[in-house]
Amino acid sequence: EYEMNDMRTRIDEMLEDLKQERDELQVRLHLAKLETSEEWQKLEAKMGKFESKAKQLGSVTAEASKDMGRAAKLLGEEIRDGFKKIARTL
């Protein structure tokens, strides 16, 4: 009988620990979703700018296109890094 009570106590403690861990993870997941959503919206806006820059590149002089190309490349890299960051949180 002692072993059964001891086992029950350990199981109850484990259950309480798991409930606490679950609750903490739920909060972290909720915060991650909010953070990811905000980050996604920023990246969506940057994508619009990137698409616009890509279209403009076709209609500017060679000299201007170098600067625009560099700016577009930096923006594209920033977007890619943002996507990777979001992917890591999922």
The first five atom37 places (N, CA, C, CB, O) and aatype in JSON, in Angstrom:
{
  "aatype": [6, 18, 6, 12, 2, 3, 12, 1, 16, 1, 9, 3, 6, 12, 10, 6, 3, 10, 11, 5, 6, 1, 3, 6, 10, 5, 19, 1, 10, 8, 10, 0, 11, 10, 6, 16, 15, 6, 6, 17, 5, 11, 10, 6, 0, 11, 12, 7, 11, 13, 6, 15, 11, 0, 11, 5, 10, 7, 15, 19, 16, 0, 6, 0, 15, 11, 3, 12, 7, 1, 0, 0, 11, 10, 10, 7, 6, 6, 9, 1, 3, 7, 13, 11, 11, 9, 0, 1, 16, 10],
  "atom_mask": [
    [1, 1, 1, 1, 1],
    [1, 1, 1, 1, 1],
    [1, 1, 1, 1, 1],
    [1, 1, 1, 1, 1],
    [1, 1, 1, 1, 1],
    [1, 1, 1, 1, 1],
    [1, 1, 1, 1, 1],
    [1, 1, 1, 1, 1],
    [1, 1, 1, 1, 1],
    [1, 1, 1, 1, 1],
    [1, 1, 1, 1, 1],
    [1, 1, 1, 1, 1],
    [1, 1, 1, 1, 1],
    [1, 1, 1, 1, 1],
    [1, 1, 1, 1, 1],
    [1, 1, 1, 1, 1],
    [1, 1, 1, 1, 1],
    [1, 1, 1, 1, 1],
    [1, 1, 1, 1, 1],
    [1, 1, 1, 1, 1],
    [1, 1, 1, 1, 1],
    [1, 1, 1, 1, 1],
    [1, 1, 1, 1, 1],
    [1, 1, 1, 1, 1],
    [1, 1, 1, 1, 1],
    [1, 1, 1, 1, 1],
    [1, 1, 1, 1, 1],
    [1, 1, 1, 1, 1],
    [1, 1, 1, 1, 1],
    [1, 1, 1, 1, 1],
    [1, 1, 1, 1, 1],
    [1, 1, 1, 1, 1],
    [1, 1, 1, 1, 1],
    [1, 1, 1, 1, 1],
    [1, 1, 1, 1, 1],
    [1, 1, 1, 1, 1],
    [1, 1, 1, 1, 1],
    [1, 1, 1, 1, 1],
    [1, 1, 1, 1, 1],
    [1, 1, 1, 1, 1],
    [1, 1, 1, 1, 1],
    [1, 1, 1, 1, 1],
    [1, 1, 1, 1, 1],
    [1, 1, 1, 1, 1],
    [1, 1, 1, 1, 1],
    [1, 1, 1, 1, 1],
    [1, 1, 1, 1, 1],
    [1, 1, 1, 0, 1],
    [1, 1, 1, 1, 1],
    [1, 1, 1, 1, 1],
    [1, 1, 1, 1, 1],
    [1, 1, 1, 1, 1],
    [1, 1, 1, 1, 1],
    [1, 1, 1, 1, 1],
    [1, 1, 1, 1, 1],
    [1, 1, 1, 1, 1],
    [1, 1, 1, 1, 1],
    [1, 1, 1, 0, 1],
    [1, 1, 1, 1, 1],
    [1, 1, 1, 1, 1],
    [1, 1, 1, 1, 1],
    [1, 1, 1, 1, 1],
    [1, 1, 1, 1, 1],
    [1, 1, 1, 1, 1],
    [1, 1, 1, 1, 1],
    [1, 1, 1, 1, 1],
    [1, 1, 1, 1, 1],
    [1, 1, 1, 1, 1],
    [1, 1, 1, 0, 1],
    [1, 1, 1, 1, 1],
    [1, 1, 1, 1, 1],
    [1, 1, 1, 1, 1],
    [1, 1, 1, 1, 1],
    [1, 1, 1, 1, 1],
    [1, 1, 1, 1, 1],
    [1, 1, 1, 0, 1],
    [1, 1, 1, 1, 1],
    [1, 1, 1, 1, 1],
    [1, 1, 1, 1, 1],
    [1, 1, 1, 1, 1],
    [1, 1, 1, 1, 1],
    [1, 1, 1, 0, 1],
    [1, 1, 1, 1, 1],
    [1, 1, 1, 1, 1],
    [1, 1, 1, 1, 1],
    [1, 1, 1, 1, 1],
    [1, 1, 1, 1, 1],
    [1, 1, 1, 1, 1],
    [1, 1, 1, 1, 1],
    [1, 1, 1, 1, 1]
  ],
  "atom_positions": [
    [[0.83, -1.2, 0.0], [0.0, 0.0, 0.0], [0.87, 1.26, 0.0], [-0.94, 0.0, 1.21], [0.53, 2.25, -0.65]],
    [[1.98, 1.21, 0.73], [2.86, 2.38, 0.79], [3.38, 2.74, -0.61], [4.06, 2.11, 1.73], [3.41, 3.91, -0.99]],
    [[3.78, 1.7, -1.36], [4.29, 1.96, -2.72], [3.23, 2.6, -3.61], [4.78, 0.66, -3.36], [3.52, 3.48, -4.41]],
    [[2.0, 2.13, -3.45], [0.91, 2.68, -4.26], [0.68, 4.15, -3.93], [-0.39, 1.87, -4.04], [0.48, 4.97, -4.83]],
    [[0.71, 4.5, -2.63], [0.53, 5.89, -2.23], [1.69, 6.75, -2.72], [0.4, 6.0, -0.7], [1.51, 7.88, -3.16]],
    [[2.9, 6.19, -2.63], [4.09, 6.9, -3.09], [3.99, 7.14, -4.6], [5.37, 6.09, -2.75], [4.29, 8.24, -5.08]],
    [[3.58, 6.13, -5.33], [3.43, 6.24, -6.78], [2.37, 7.3, -7.1], [3.04, 4.88, -7.4], [2.57, 8.12, -7.99]],
    [[1.27, 7.28, -6.39], [0.19, 8.24, -6.61], [0.7, 9.67, -6.36], [-1.01, 7.92, -5.69], [0.39, 10.59, -7.12]],
    [[1.46, 9.83, -5.3], [2.02, 11.14, -4.98], [2.94, 11.62, -6.09], [2.79, 11.1, -3.64], [2.86, 12.78, -6.51]],
    [[3.8, 10.74, -6.57], [4.72, 11.12, -7.66], [3.96, 11.47, -8.94], [5.72, 9.99, -7.94], [4.31, 12.41, -9.65]],
    [[2.94, 10.7, -9.22], [2.12, 10.97, -10.42], [1.4, 12.31, -10.27], [1.1, 9.82, -10.66], [1.33, 13.09, -11.22]],
    [[0.85, 12.58, -9.09], [0.18, 13.86, -8.84], [1.15, 15.03, -9.01], [-0.45, 13.88, -7.43], [0.8, 16.05, -9.6]],
    [[2.35, 14.86, -8.49], [3.37, 15.91, -8.62], [3.74, 16.12, -10.09], [4.63, 15.56, -7.8], [3.9, 17.24, -10.56]],
    [[3.88, 15.01, -10.79], [4.2, 15.09, -12.21], [3.09, 15.82, -12.96], [4.42, 13.68, -12.81], [3.35, 16.66, -13.82]],
    [[1.85, 15.49, -12.63], [0.71, 16.13, -13.28], [0.74, 17.64, -13.03], [-0.61, 15.53, -12.77], [0.53, 18.42, -13.96]],
    [[0.99, 18.04, -11.8], [1.05, 19.47, -11.48], [2.19, 20.15, -12.24], [1.23, 19.67, -9.97], [2.02, 21.25, -12.76]],
    [[3.34, 19.5, -12.28], [4.48, 20.06, -13.03], [4.13, 20.22, -14.51], [5.72, 19.16, -12.88], [4.43, 21.25, -15.13]],
    [[3.5, 19.2, -15.07], [3.14, 19.24, -16.49], [2.1, 20.32, -16.76], [2.61, 17.88, -16.95], [2.17, 21.0, -17.78]],
    [[1.15, 20.48, -15.87], [0.15, 21.54, -16.04], [0.81, 22.92, -16.04], [-0.92, 21.46, -14.93], [0.48, 23.78, -16.86]],
    [[1.75, 23.11, -15.11], [2.44, 24.39, -15.03], [3.27, 24.64, -16.29], [3.35, 24.44, -13.78], [3.28, 25.74, -16.84]],
    [[3.96, 23.61, -16.74], [4.77, 23.73, -17.95], [3.88, 24.04, -19.16], [5.58, 22.44, -18.2], [4.22, 24.88, -19.99]],
    [[2.75, 23.36, -19.24], [1.8, 23.59, -20.34], [1.31, 25.04, -20.33], [0.6, 22.63, -20.24], [1.27, 25.69, -21.38]],
    [[0.95, 25.54, -19.14], [0.45, 26.91, -19.04], [1.5, 27.92, -19.47], [-0.01, 27.2, -17.61], [1.2, 28.88, -20.17]],
    [[2.75, 27.69, -19.04], [3.83, 28.59, -19.42], [4.06, 28.56, -20.93], [5.12, 28.21, -18.68], [4.28, 29.6, -21.55]],
    [[4.01, 27.37, -21.51], [4.19, 27.25, -22.96], [3.05, 27.92, -23.72], [4.29, 25.78, -23.37], [3.27, 28.53, -24.77]],
    [[1.83, 27.8, -23.19], [0.69, 28.44, -23.85], [0.9, 29.95, -23.92], [-0.61, 28.12, -23.09], [0.63, 30.56, -24.95]],
    [[1.37, 30.53, -22.83], [1.63, 31.97, -22.81], [2.72, 32.32, -23.83], [2.04, 32.43, -21.39], [2.58, 33.29, -24.58]],
    [[3.8, 31.53, -23.84], [4.89, 31.8, -24.78], [4.43, 31.66, -26.22], [6.07, 30.86, -24.51], [4.81, 32.45, -27.08]],
    [[3.61, 30.64, -26.5], [3.09, 30.46, -27.86], [2.22, 31.64, -28.28], [2.28, 29.15, -27.95], [2.31, 32.12, -29.41]],
    [[1.39, 32.09, -27.37], [0.51, 33.23, -27.67], [1.36, 34.46, -28.0], [-0.44, 33.53, -26.47], [1.09, 35.16, -28.97]],
    [[2.37, 34.72, -27.18], [3.24, 35.86, -27.43], [4.0, 35.7, -28.74], [4.22, 36.04, -26.27], [4.19, 36.68, -29.47]],
    [[4.45, 34.48, -29.03], [5.17, 34.23, -30.29], [4.26, 34.49, -31.48], [5.71, 32.78, -30.33], [4.7, 35.04, -32.49]],
    [[2.99, 34.09, -31.37], [2.04, 34.33, -32.47], [1.88, 35.83, -32.71], [0.68, 33.69, -32.17], [1.87, 36.29, -33.85]],
    [[1.74, 36.58, -31.61], [1.57, 38.03, -31.76], [2.81, 38.65, -32.38], [1.27, 38.67, -30.4], [2.72, 39.48, -33.28]],
    [[3.98, 38.24, -31.89], [5.24, 38.77, -32.41], [5.42, 38.4, -33.87], [6.42, 38.24, -31.58], [5.81, 39.23, -34.69]],
    [[5.12, 37.15, -34.2], [5.26, 36.68, -35.58], [4.3, 37.43, -36.49], [5.02, 35.17, -35.66], [4.66, 37.8, -37.61]],
    [[3.09, 37.64, -36.02], [2.09, 38.34, -36.83], [2.55, 39.77, -37.12], [0.72, 38.35, -36.1], [2.43, 40.25, -38.25]],
    [[3.07, 40.43, -36.1], [3.56, 41.81, -36.28], [4.74, 41.83, -37.24], [3.97, 42.42, -34.92], [4.82, 42.69, -38.12]],
    [[5.64, 40.88, -37.07], [6.82, 40.79, -37.95], [6.37, 40.51, -39.4], [7.79, 39.66, -37.46], [6.91, 41.09, -40.34]],
    [[5.38, 39.63, -39.55], [4.87, 39.28, -40.88], [4.3, 40.51, -41.58], [3.8, 38.17, -40.78], [4.54, 40.72, -42.77]],
    [[3.56, 41.3, -40.84], [2.97, 42.51, -41.43], [4.05, 43.47, -41.91], [2.06, 43.2, -40.42], [3.92, 44.08, -42.97]],
    [[5.12, 43.6, -41.13], [6.23, 44.46, -41.54], [6.88, 43.92, -42.81], [7.29, 44.57, -40.41], [7.2, 44.68, -43.73]],
    [[7.05, 42.6, -42.86], [7.67, 41.99, -44.04], [6.78, 42.13, -45.27], [7.98, 40.52, -43.77], [7.28, 42.32, -46.38]],
    [[5.49, 42.03, -45.07], [4.56, 42.21, -46.19], [4.71, 43.61, -46.78], [3.09, 41.96, -45.74], [4.71, 43.78, -48.0]],
    [[4.83, 44.61, -45.92], [5.01, 45.99, -46.39], [6.34, 46.12, -47.15], [4.97, 46.99, -45.2], [6.4, 46.78, -48.18]],
    [[7.38, 45.49, -46.63], [8.68, 45.53, -47.3], [8.62, 44.82, -48.65], [9.76, 44.9, -46.41], [9.27, 45.24, -49.61]],
    [[7.85, 43.74, -48.72], [7.7, 43.03, -50.0], [7.09, 43.95, -51.05], [6.84, 41.77, -49.83], [7.51, 43.93, -52.2]],
    [[6.11, 44.74, -50.65], [5.5, 45.69, -51.57], [6.54, 46.68, -52.1], [0.0, 0.0, 0.0], [6.57, 46.98, -53.29]],
    [[7.38, 47.18, -51.21], [8.45, 48.11, -51.61], [9.44, 47.41, -52.55], [9.18, 48.67, -50.38], [9.89, 47.99, -53.54]],
    [[9.76, 46.18, -52.22], [10.72, 45.42, -53.02], [10.18, 45.2, -54.43], [11.02, 44.06, -52.36], [10.9, 45.38, -55.42]],
    [[8.92, 44.81, -54.53], [8.29, 44.61, -55.85], [8.29, 45.9, -56.66], [6.84, 44.09, -55.68], [8.53, 45.9, -57.86]],
    [[8.01, 47.0, -55.96], [8.0, 48.29, -56.63], [9.39, 48.65, -57.15], [7.5, 49.39, -55.68], [9.54, 49.11, -58.29]],
    [[10.41, 48.43, -56.33], [11.79, 48.7, -56.75], [12.18, 47.82, -57.93], [12.77, 48.48, -55.57], [12.84, 48.27, -58.87]],
    [[11.77, 46.56, -57.89], [12.1, 45.64, -58.97], [11.5, 46.13, -60.3], [11.59, 44.22, -58.64], [12.14, 46.05, -61.34]],
    [[10.27, 46.62, -60.24], [9.62, 47.15, -61.46], [10.33, 48.4, -61.95], [8.13, 47.46, -61.19], [10.51, 48.58, -63.16]],
    [[10.72, 49.27, -61.02], [11.37, 50.53, -61.39], [12.73, 50.29, -62.05], [11.55, 51.42, -60.16], [13.15, 51.07, -62.9]],
    [[13.4, 49.22, -61.67], [14.73, 48.95, -62.22], [14.72, 48.85, -63.73], [15.28, 47.66, -61.62], [15.69, 49.22, -64.39]],
    [[13.64, 48.36, -64.28], [13.56, 48.2, -65.73], [13.44, 49.51, -66.49], [0.0, 0.0, 0.0], [13.66, 49.54, -67.7]],
    [[13.1, 50.59, -65.8], [12.84, 51.85, -66.52], [13.76, 53.0, -66.12], [11.42, 52.26, -66.31], [13.42, 54.16, -66.35]],
    [[14.91, 52.68, -65.51], [15.83, 53.76, -65.13], [17.15, 53.62, -65.88], [16.08, 53.75, -63.6], [17.43, 52.58, -66.48]],
    [[17.94, 54.67, -65.83], [19.24, 54.65, -66.52], [20.17, 53.65, -65.85], [19.87, 56.05, -66.52], [19.96, 53.24, -64.71]],
    [[21.21, 53.27, -66.57], [22.18, 52.3, -66.06], [22.81, 52.79, -64.76], [23.27, 52.01, -67.1], [23.0, 52.01, -63.82]],
    [[23.14, 54.08, -64.71], [23.78, 54.63, -63.51], [22.84, 54.58, -62.31], [24.24, 56.08, -63.75], [23.24, 54.16, -61.22]],
    [[21.62, 54.99, -62.5], [20.64, 54.98, -61.4], [20.3, 53.55, -61.0], [19.35, 55.73, -61.82], [20.0, 53.27, -59.84]],
    [[20.35, 52.64, -61.98], [19.97, 51.27, -61.67], [20.97, 50.6, -60.72], [19.86, 50.45, -62.95], [20.59, 49.7, -59.96]],
    [[22.24, 51.03, -60.74], [23.22, 50.47, -59.81], [22.82, 50.75, -58.37], [24.62, 51.04, -60.09], [22.8, 49.85, -57.52]],
    [[22.51, 52.01, -58.1], [22.11, 52.4, -56.74], [20.81, 51.72, -56.34], [21.96, 53.92, -56.63], [20.68, 51.2, -55.23]],
    [[19.85, 51.74, -57.26], [18.56, 51.11, -56.97], [18.73, 49.6, -56.78], [17.55, 51.39, -58.09], [18.09, 48.99, -55.93]],
    [[19.6, 49.02, -57.6], [19.85, 47.59, -57.49], [20.45, 47.22, -56.14], [0.0, 0.0, 0.0], [20.06, 46.22, -55.53]],
    [[21.4, 48.03, -55.69], [22.0, 47.78, -54.37], [20.94, 47.91, -53.27], [23.16, 48.76, -54.11], [20.88, 47.08, -52.35]],
    [[20.13, 48.95, -53.36], [19.09, 49.17, -52.35], [18.08, 48.02, -52.36], [18.37, 50.52, -52.6], [17.66, 47.54, -51.31]],
    [[17.7, 47.59, -53.56], [16.75, 46.48, -53.68], [17.35, 45.2, -53.12], [16.33, 46.27, -55.15], [16.67, 44.43, -52.45]],
    [[18.63, 44.97, -53.4], [19.29, 43.76, -52.9], [19.32, 43.75, -51.37], [20.73, 43.67, -53.46], [19.03, 42.73, -50.75]],
    [[19.65, 44.89, -50.77], [19.66, 44.98, -49.31], [18.28, 44.72, -48.73], [20.17, 46.35, -48.86], [18.12, 44.01, -47.74]],
    [[17.27, 45.31, -49.37], [15.9, 45.12, -48.9], [15.5, 43.65, -49.04], [14.93, 46.01, -49.69], [14.87, 43.09, -48.14]],
    [[15.86, 43.03, -50.15], [15.55, 41.61, -50.35], [16.21, 40.73, -49.3], [0.0, 0.0, 0.0], [15.61, 39.77, -48.82]],
    [[17.46, 41.05, -48.95], [18.16, 40.28, -47.93], [17.51, 40.45, -46.57], [19.64, 40.7, -47.87], [17.41, 39.51, -45.78]],
    [[17.06, 41.68, -46.31], [16.37, 41.96, -45.04], [15.08, 41.14, -44.95], [16.05, 43.47, -44.92], [14.76, 40.58, -43.9]],
    [[14.35, 41.09, -46.05], [13.1, 40.3, -46.09], [13.41, 38.83, -45.89], [12.35, 40.52, -47.44], [12.73, 38.15, -45.11]],
    [[14.43, 38.31, -46.58], [14.8, 36.9, -46.45], [15.16, 36.57, -45.0], [15.98, 36.57, -47.39], [14.74, 35.54, -44.47]],
    [[15.93, 37.45, -44.36], [16.3, 37.23, -42.96], [15.06, 37.21, -42.06], [17.27, 38.32, -42.49], [14.96, 36.41, -41.13]],
    [[14.13, 38.11, -42.36], [12.87, 38.14, -41.6], [12.08, 36.86, -41.76], [0.0, 0.0, 0.0], [11.53, 36.34, -40.79]],
    [[12.02, 36.34, -42.98], [11.32, 35.08, -43.22], [11.98, 33.94, -42.45], [11.31, 34.75, -44.72], [11.29, 33.1, -41.86]],
    [[13.31, 33.92, -42.44], [14.02, 32.87, -41.71], [13.74, 32.96, -40.21], [15.54, 32.98, -41.97], [13.56, 31.95, -39.54]],
    [[13.69, 34.19, -39.71], [13.42, 34.39, -38.29], [12.02, 33.85, -37.93], [13.52, 35.9, -37.92], [11.85, 33.17, -36.92]],
    [[11.06, 34.15, -38.77], [9.7, 33.65, -38.53], [9.67, 32.13, -38.62], [8.7, 34.27, -39.54], [9.05, 31.47, -37.79]],
    [[10.34, 31.58, -39.62], [10.35, 30.12, -39.79], [10.94, 29.43, -38.57], [11.16, 29.73, -41.05], [10.48, 28.35, -38.19]],
    [[11.94, 30.05, -37.94], [12.54, 29.44, -36.74], [11.57, 29.4, -35.58], [13.8, 30.2, -36.34], [11.66, 28.52, -34.72]],
    [[10.63, 30.35, -35.52], [9.68, 30.37, -34.41], [8.53, 29.39, -34.59], [9.13, 31.77, -34.23], [7.8, 29.1, -33.65]],
    [[8.38, 28.87, -35.8], [7.26, 27.95, -36.08], [7.64, 26.5, -35.83], [6.8, 28.11, -37.52], [6.81, 25.61, -36.02]]
  ]
}
